[in-house]
């Protein structure tokens, strides 16, 4: 489990990179957001 914060004034751009033999979305486990976002 991890979080990302941008305390700066410039908008943050995050680039996600996957590697390996399988690059599907169905192996991602989403956890509940304690801050009420999506």
HUSULFEN-V48344 format. One record per residue. RES is the residue in one small letter. BURIAL is 1 if it has 16 or more other ideal C-beta (glycine too) atoms within 10 Angstrom, else 0. Layout:
# HUSULFEN-V48344
res=<RES | RES>
burial=<BURIAL | BURIAL>
This chain:
# HUSULFEN-V48344
res=<x | x | x | x | x | x | x | x | x | x | x | x | x | x | x | x | x | x | x | x | x | x | x | x | x | x | x | x | x | x | x | x | x | x | x | x | x | x>
burial=<0 | 0 | 0 | 0 | 0 | 0 | 0 | 0 | 0 | 0 | 0 | 0 | 0 | 0 | 0 | 0 | 0 | 0 | 0 | 0 | 0 | 0 | 0 | 0 | 0 | 0 | 0 | 0 | 0 | 0 | 0 | 0 | 0 | 0 | 0 | 0 | 0 | 0>
